[in-house]
Amino acid sequence: MKLTVGVKSAAEAGYFLDNGAHELYCGLAGLLNNRLPRENLSAPEGAGEIIGLAAARGARVFLAVNEIVPEKLYRPALNILAGLKERGLFG
């Protein structure tokens, strides 16, 4: 069984990774998702930090982008996602 945990900070990510999580997911302000606003990271750098923590422990990170993105946000969203993919975002 894999443990997948939603996190809202690097501190939370470290805690859950240290306690058996295999996968993490997070949301990012500006990329539409179904997480509560206070549960989203404020900037891509926060996601990058979580990706680094997970990679060091052999875990994967997913980003919640599970609402319809308006066409005017396609390019900015893809730029953010491409940057995080380069850092190791799994999905």
Helices and strands as residue ranges (DSSP letters): E 4-6, H 10-18, E 23-28, G 37-39, E 40-41, H 44-56, E 60-64, G 71-73, H 74-87
